[in-house]
């Protein structure tokens, strides 16, 4: 199978494995541990659509087997520096939080970023990544299908009671296997753009291409049923990128499809679409205006370290502009990635996160130029999903949602691993790392 044009190994950052070096090993055990690591990584990536607890158990077990296998752990250097800066400033903000115990739960959420290191190092062959991505799409499609069953049940129940559907449904939308519709919507965005990229850029067989489009269709229908307006916009932005990279002239299909969808939609779906612009009676939209000004006040007063992780709720009323009404809404965070990061952890932390995203774009766009169709599909999917989550992140704090971040981090790292493995397969035998003692990676 052809690989990609640029080897990430030239920018790999070796990580310490001193613990595993103390453990006796053998070729047989090493092989079993490598297989177990790949299987556990795949299970973690797939079960996230069912249960965050189960997925994180598999992630922890995968990290353990990875260390026991005595592999030299590697990671793209520049992305690694950006990520360490972001995580380090997050911990610094936590250390100086006015209430460290209130902020402490955010430290546990940083565990999900290990998915990047695990997915980059867990696989030994590109075929393992291919099968894992297929399984992720299948798991996401199953979650979407379950969400559609939920929608059919809710619709029948509300209409059978003679109640107006829109006003009653927005009180509790479908959630799939997740606990909240915004979490469910974020996962559907990832699945839809991943499946669409595979169908557009991957040289799939007829059956596999149809399967990819079916998965994308299920995710799209479930997204509509989830009523997640900000995620609709993020998905549209990610899809626009895919269409531009496929055939720029095909971009007209997106607004045409949106207008056609609106014209053929039932009244309740049209109402949900128009509510995006409603700031007079929609309390969700009104509350985000209040959150914007409140968050800006927090940033102005605490520009370096913020008010402390997870403390925007505690400090909200103190910083809310006087005289501004408080619409009915949930104020546990500021419903905006950029505002939330700067308000709770300081402006430098936001800048470090933007640095992380910049490095993701650079590496993913490199992968998208791969001669391998599968590499191109993974690269374009990573860019599209990143764009989608960034746009959706203007309306929701999806960065703080582990059920969204884990599959996202896994998929982008799996794409980088695809490049690494493709380069290793095409490296002359006399220069392959298995033929010589492992040493530090080149800067």
C-alpha positions as CSV (number, residue, x, y, z in Angstrom):
1,X,0.0,0.0,0.0
2,X,1.4,3.4,-0.8
3,X,2.3,5.6,2.1
4,X,2.5,9.4,2.5
5,X,5.0,11.8,1.2
6,X,6.4,13.1,4.5
7,X,7.7,11.1,7.4
8,X,6.6,12.4,10.8
9,X,9.4,10.3,12.3
10,X,11.8,13.1,11.4
11,X,10.0,15.3,13.9
12,X,9.2,12.6,16.5
13,X,9.8,13.3,20.2
14,X,11.0,10.3,22.2
15,X,9.2,9.9,25.5
16,X,10.7,8.2,28.5
17,X,10.0,4.4,29.0
18,X,12.2,3.9,32.0
19,X,9.5,2.0,33.9
20,X,9.0,-0.6,31.2
21,X,12.8,-1.0,30.8
22,X,12.9,-2.5,34.3
23,X,10.5,-5.4,33.2
24,X,11.9,-8.6,31.7
25,X,10.7,-9.2,28.2
26,X,10.9,-11.6,25.2
27,X,10.0,-11.5,21.6
28,X,6.9,-13.6,22.2
29,X,5.7,-11.3,25.0
30,X,6.5,-8.2,23.0
31,X,4.4,-9.4,20.1
32,X,1.5,-10.2,22.3
33,X,1.7,-6.8,24.0
34,X,1.9,-5.0,20.7
35,X,-1.3,-6.9,19.5
36,X,-3.0,-6.2,22.8
37,X,-2.1,-2.5,22.6
38,X,-3.6,-2.1,19.1
39,X,-6.8,-4.0,20.2
40,X,-7.2,-1.9,23.3
41,X,-6.7,1.3,21.4
42,X,-9.4,0.3,18.9
43,X,-11.8,-0.7,21.7
44,X,-11.3,2.6,23.4
45,X,-12.0,4.5,20.1
46,X,-15.2,2.5,19.4
47,X,-16.7,2.2,22.9
48,X,-16.6,6.0,23.4
49,X,-19.9,6.1,21.5
50,X,-21.4,3.9,24.2
51,X,-19.8,4.8,27.5
52,X,-17.1,7.2,28.5
53,X,-16.2,5.1,31.5
54,X,-15.6,2.0,29.5
55,X,-13.6,3.9,26.8
56,X,-11.3,5.4,29.4
57,X,-10.8,2.0,31.1
58,X,-9.6,0.7,27.7
59,X,-7.5,3.8,27.2
60,X,-5.7,3.3,30.5
61,X,-5.2,-0.4,29.8
62,X,-3.8,0.5,26.4
63,X,-1.3,2.9,27.9
64,X,-0.2,0.2,30.4
65,X,0.4,-2.4,27.7
66,X,2.2,0.3,25.6
67,X,4.6,0.9,28.4
68,X,5.1,-2.8,29.2
69,X,6.0,-3.4,25.5
70,X,9.1,-1.3,26.0
71,X,8.5,0.6,22.8
72,X,10.2,3.9,22.3
73,X,7.2,6.2,22.5
74,X,7.2,9.0,19.8
75,X,5.1,12.0,19.1
76,X,5.3,14.8,16.5
77,X,7.7,17.3,18.2
78,X,6.0,20.7,17.4
79,X,2.5,19.4,18.2
80,X,4.0,17.8,21.4
81,X,5.5,21.2,22.5
82,X,2.2,23.0,21.8
83,X,0.2,20.3,23.7
84,X,2.6,20.4,26.7
85,X,2.3,24.2,26.8
86,X,-1.5,24.0,26.8
87,X,-1.6,21.3,29.5
88,X,1.1,23.0,31.6
89,X,-0.7,26.3,31.6
90,X,-4.0,24.5,32.5
91,X,-2.3,23.0,35.5
92,X,-0.7,26.3,36.4
93,X,-4.2,27.9,36.4
94,X,-5.4,25.1,38.5
95,X,-2.5,25.5,41.0
96,X,-3.3,29.2,41.5
97,X,-7.1,28.8,41.5
98,X,-8.9,30.6,44.3
99,X,-10.6,27.3,45.1
100,X,-8.3,24.4,44.0
101,X,-10.7,21.7,45.1
102,X,-13.5,23.1,42.9
103,X,-11.1,23.3,40.0
104,X,-9.6,19.8,40.6
105,X,-12.1,17.8,38.4
106,X,-10.7,19.6,35.3
107,X,-7.3,18.0,36.0
108,X,-8.8,14.5,35.6
109,X,-10.2,15.6,32.2
110,X,-6.7,16.2,30.9
111,X,-6.4,12.4,31.0
112,X,-8.2,12.2,27.6
113,X,-5.2,13.9,25.9
114,X,-3.3,10.7,26.4
115,X,-5.4,9.4,23.5
116,X,-3.1,11.3,21.2
117,X,0.0,9.5,22.4
118,X,-1.7,6.2,22.5
119,X,-3.2,6.3,19.0
120,X,0.1,7.6,17.5
121,X,2.1,4.7,19.0
122,X,-0.3,1.8,19.4
123,X,-0.4,0.6,15.8
124,X,2.3,-1.4,13.9
125,X,0.5,-1.6,10.5
126,X,-1.7,0.7,8.5
127,X,-4.3,-2.1,8.2
128,X,-4.9,-1.9,11.9
129,X,-5.7,1.8,11.5
130,X,-8.0,1.1,8.5
131,X,-10.0,-1.5,10.4
132,X,-10.2,0.7,13.5
133,X,-11.5,3.7,11.5
134,X,-14.1,1.4,9.9
135,X,-15.2,0.2,13.3
136,X,-15.5,3.8,14.6
137,X,-17.8,4.7,11.7
138,X,-19.8,1.6,12.4
139,X,-20.1,2.4,16.1
140,X,-21.1,6.0,15.3
141,X,-23.7,4.9,12.8
142,X,-25.2,2.5,15.4
143,X,-25.4,5.4,17.8
144,X,-27.0,7.5,15.2
145,X,-29.6,4.8,14.4
146,X,-30.4,4.4,18.1
147,X,-30.9,8.2,18.3
148,X,-33.3,8.0,15.4
149,X,-35.3,5.3,17.3
150,X,-35.4,7.7,20.2
151,X,-36.7,10.5,18.0
152,X,-39.5,8.3,16.6
153,X,-40.5,7.3,20.1
154,X,-40.6,10.9,21.3
155,X,-42.4,12.1,18.2
156,X,-45.1,9.5,18.6
157,X,-45.5,10.2,22.3
158,X,-45.8,14.0,22.0
159,X,-48.1,13.9,19.1
160,X,-50.3,11.2,20.5
161,X,-50.9,13.4,23.5
162,X,-52.0,16.2,21.3
163,X,-49.2,18.5,22.4
164,X,-47.3,20.9,20.1
165,X,-44.2,19.0,19.1
166,X,-41.5,21.8,18.9
167,X,-42.3,23.4,22.3
168,X,-42.2,20.1,24.1
169,X,-39.4,18.4,22.2
170,X,-36.8,21.2,22.8
171,X,-37.1,20.5,26.6
172,X,-35.3,17.2,26.0
173,X,-33.9,16.2,22.6
174,X,-32.4,12.9,21.6
175,X,-29.1,11.9,23.2
176,X,-28.2,8.5,21.6
177,X,-26.1,6.6,24.2
178,X,-24.9,9.9,25.7
179,X,-26.3,11.9,28.6
180,X,-26.8,15.2,26.6
181,X,-27.9,16.1,23.1
182,X,-24.9,18.4,22.6
183,X,-22.5,15.6,23.4
184,X,-24.4,13.3,21.0
185,X,-24.4,16.0,18.3
186,X,-20.6,16.5,18.7
187,X,-20.0,12.8,18.1
188,X,-22.4,12.8,15.1
189,X,-20.4,15.7,13.6
190,X,-17.2,13.6,13.8
191,X,-18.9,10.5,12.4
192,X,-20.6,12.3,9.5
193,X,-17.4,14.2,8.4
194,X,-15.2,11.1,8.7
195,X,-17.6,8.9,6.7
196,X,-18.2,11.6,4.1
197,X,-14.4,12.1,3.7
198,X,-13.9,8.3,3.3
199,X,-16.7,8.2,0.6
200,X,-15.4,11.3,-1.3
201,X,-11.6,10.7,-1.1
202,X,-11.1,7.1,-0.4
203,X,-10.9,4.7,-3.3
204,X,-13.5,2.3,-1.8
205,X,-15.2,-0.6,-3.4
206,X,-18.8,-0.2,-4.4
207,X,-20.1,-1.8,-1.2
208,X,-17.8,0.1,1.1
209,X,-18.6,3.4,-0.5
210,X,-22.3,2.8,-0.1
211,X,-21.7,1.8,3.5
212,X,-19.8,5.1,4.1
213,X,-22.6,7.1,2.6
214,X,-25.2,5.2,4.6
215,X,-23.3,5.9,7.8
216,X,-23.0,9.6,6.8
217,X,-26.7,9.7,6.0
218,X,-27.7,8.2,9.4
219,X,-25.5,10.7,11.2
220,X,-27.0,13.6,9.2
221,X,-30.5,12.5,10.0
222,X,-29.7,12.1,13.7
223,X,-28.1,15.5,13.7
224,X,-31.3,17.0,12.4
225,X,-33.2,15.2,15.0
226,X,-30.9,16.3,17.8
227,X,-31.8,19.9,17.1
228,X,-28.2,21.0,17.9
229,X,-28.1,24.3,15.9
230,X,-24.4,25.3,16.6
231,X,-23.4,21.8,15.6
232,X,-25.4,22.1,12.4
233,X,-23.3,25.1,11.5
234,X,-20.1,23.3,12.4
235,X,-21.0,20.3,10.3
236,X,-21.8,22.6,7.4
237,X,-18.4,24.3,7.7
238,X,-16.6,21.0,7.8
239,X,-18.6,19.7,4.8
240,X,-17.8,23.0,2.9
241,X,-14.1,22.2,3.3
242,X,-14.5,18.7,1.9
243,X,-16.5,19.9,-1.1
244,X,-13.9,22.7,-1.8
245,X,-11.0,20.2,-1.6
246,X,-12.9,17.7,-3.8
247,X,-14.2,20.0,-6.5
248,X,-14.4,23.7,-5.7
249,X,-17.3,24.2,-8.1
250,X,-19.3,21.6,-6.1
251,X,-19.7,24.0,-3.2
252,X,-22.9,25.3,-4.6
253,X,-24.4,22.0,-3.6
254,X,-24.3,23.0,0.1
255,X,-26.6,26.0,0.0
256,X,-28.8,24.4,-2.6
257,X,-29.2,21.3,-0.4
258,X,-29.9,23.5,2.7
259,X,-32.6,25.5,0.9
260,X,-34.2,22.3,-0.5
261,X,-34.1,20.7,3.0
262,X,-35.8,23.7,4.5
263,X,-38.5,23.8,1.8
264,X,-39.3,20.1,2.3
265,X,-39.0,20.0,6.1
266,X,-42.0,19.9,8.5
267,X,-42.9,23.1,10.2
268,X,-41.1,22.2,13.5
269,X,-37.8,21.6,11.7
270,X,-38.2,24.9,9.8
271,X,-38.9,26.6,13.1
272,X,-35.7,25.2,14.6
273,X,-33.7,26.4,11.7
274,X,-35.1,29.9,11.9
275,X,-34.5,30.0,15.7
276,X,-30.8,30.4,15.0
277,X,-31.5,34.1,14.3
278,X,-34.1,34.6,17.0
279,X,-32.7,36.8,19.8
280,X,-36.0,38.2,20.9
281,X,-37.7,35.2,22.4
282,X,-35.2,32.3,22.3
283,X,-33.7,32.1,25.8
284,X,-30.8,30.0,24.7
285,X,-29.7,32.7,22.2
286,X,-30.3,35.4,24.8
287,X,-28.3,33.7,27.5
288,X,-25.2,33.4,25.2
289,X,-25.2,37.2,24.9
290,X,-25.1,37.5,28.7
291,X,-22.4,34.8,28.8
292,X,-20.3,36.7,26.3
293,X,-20.2,40.0,28.3
294,X,-19.8,38.1,31.6
295,X,-16.9,36.1,30.2
296,X,-15.2,39.3,28.8
297,X,-15.4,40.8,32.2
298,X,-13.8,37.8,33.7
299,X,-11.0,37.9,31.2
300,X,-10.4,41.7,31.7
301,X,-10.1,41.1,35.5
302,X,-8.0,37.9,35.3
303,X,-6.1,37.9,31.9
304,X,-3.2,35.6,32.9
305,X,-4.6,32.7,34.9
306,X,-8.4,33.2,34.7
307,X,-10.8,32.7,37.5
308,X,-9.7,29.0,37.8
309,X,-10.8,25.9,35.9
310,X,-14.5,25.1,36.3
311,X,-15.1,28.2,38.3
312,X,-17.0,30.4,35.8
313,X,-20.3,29.2,37.3
314,X,-19.2,30.2,40.8
315,X,-18.1,33.6,39.6
316,X,-20.8,34.2,37.1
317,X,-23.1,36.5,39.1
318,X,-20.1,38.5,40.3
319,X,-19.0,39.4,36.8
320,X,-22.4,39.6,35.1
321,X,-23.1,43.2,33.8
322,X,-25.4,44.9,36.3
323,X,-28.9,45.4,35.1
324,X,-28.6,42.7,32.3
325,X,-31.5,40.2,32.7
326,X,-30.7,36.6,33.2
327,X,-32.6,34.4,30.8
328,X,-33.6,30.8,31.6
329,X,-30.6,28.7,30.7
330,X,-27.8,26.5,32.1
331,X,-24.8,28.6,33.3
332,X,-22.4,25.8,34.2
333,X,-19.9,27.2,31.6
334,X,-19.9,29.9,29.0
335,X,-20.9,27.8,26.0
336,X,-17.9,28.9,23.9
337,X,-14.5,27.2,23.8
338,X,-12.5,30.4,23.3
339,X,-14.3,32.5,25.9
340,X,-14.3,29.6,28.4
341,X,-10.6,28.9,28.1
342,X,-9.6,32.5,28.4
343,X,-12.0,33.2,31.3
344,X,-11.1,30.2,33.4
345,X,-7.4,29.6,32.5
346,X,-6.2,32.9,31.1
347,X,-5.4,34.3,27.6
348,X,-2.1,32.4,27.3
349,X,-3.9,29.1,27.7
350,X,-6.2,30.0,24.8
351,X,-3.3,31.0,22.7
352,X,-1.6,27.7,23.4
353,X,-4.7,25.8,22.4
354,X,-4.8,27.7,19.1
355,X,-1.2,26.7,18.7
356,X,-2.2,23.1,19.1
357,X,-4.9,23.5,16.5
358,X,-2.5,25.2,14.1
359,X,-0.1,22.2,14.4
360,X,-3.0,19.8,13.8
361,X,-3.9,21.7,10.6
362,X,-0.3,21.6,9.4
363,X,0.1,17.9,9.9
364,X,-3.3,17.0,8.6
365,X,-2.9,19.0,5.4
366,X,0.4,17.3,4.9
367,X,-1.4,13.9,5.2
368,X,-4.1,15.1,2.9
369,X,-1.5,15.4,0.1
370,X,-0.6,11.8,0.5
371,X,-0.4,9.6,-2.6
372,X,-2.5,7.0,-0.7
373,X,-6.3,7.6,-1.1
374,X,-6.8,6.4,2.5
375,X,-4.2,8.8,3.8
376,X,-5.9,11.6,1.9
377,X,-9.2,10.7,3.3
378,X,-7.9,10.6,6.9
379,X,-6.1,14.0,6.4
380,X,-9.1,15.7,4.9
381,X,-11.3,14.2,7.6
382,X,-9.0,15.6,10.3
383,X,-9.1,19.1,8.8
384,X,-12.9,19.0,8.3
385,X,-13.6,17.7,11.8
386,X,-11.2,20.3,13.3
387,X,-13.0,23.1,11.4
388,X,-16.4,21.7,12.4
389,X,-15.5,21.5,16.1
390,X,-14.0,25.0,16.0
391,X,-17.1,26.5,14.5
392,X,-19.4,24.5,16.8
393,X,-17.1,25.6,19.7
394,X,-18.3,29.2,19.2
395,X,-21.7,28.1,20.6
396,X,-20.7,25.2,23.0
397,X,-17.8,24.3,25.2
398,X,-17.1,21.0,23.4
399,X,-13.4,21.1,24.5
400,X,-14.6,20.2,28.0
401,X,-16.6,17.2,26.7
402,X,-14.5,14.1,27.0
403,X,-17.0,12.1,24.9
404,X,-16.3,14.4,22.0
405,X,-12.6,15.1,22.6
406,X,-11.5,11.4,22.8
407,X,-12.7,10.3,19.4
408,X,-11.4,13.6,17.9
409,X,-8.0,13.2,19.4
410,X,-7.9,9.5,18.5
411,X,-8.7,10.2,14.8
412,X,-6.2,12.9,14.2
413,X,-3.4,11.0,15.9
414,X,-4.4,7.8,13.9
415,X,-3.9,9.9,10.8
416,X,-0.5,11.0,11.9
417,X,0.4,7.3,12.7
418,X,-0.7,6.4,9.2
419,X,2.0,8.7,7.9
420,X,4.6,7.3,10.3
421,X,3.8,3.7,9.3
422,X,3.7,4.4,5.6
423,X,7.1,6.1,5.8
424,X,8.5,3.1,7.7
425,X,7.2,0.6,5.2
426,X,9.0,2.5,2.3
427,X,12.2,3.2,4.1
428,X,15.2,1.2,2.8
429,X,15.7,-1.9,4.9
430,X,19.2,-1.0,6.0
431,X,17.8,2.2,7.5
432,X,14.8,0.8,9.3
433,X,14.8,1.3,13.1
434,X,14.4,-2.5,13.7
435,X,17.8,-3.0,12.1
436,X,19.6,-0.8,14.6
437,X,19.5,0.1,18.3
438,X,16.8,2.7,19.0
439,X,18.1,6.2,19.6
440,X,16.8,9.7,19.9
441,X,14.7,11.0,17.0
442,X,16.1,13.6,14.7
443,X,15.0,17.1,15.6
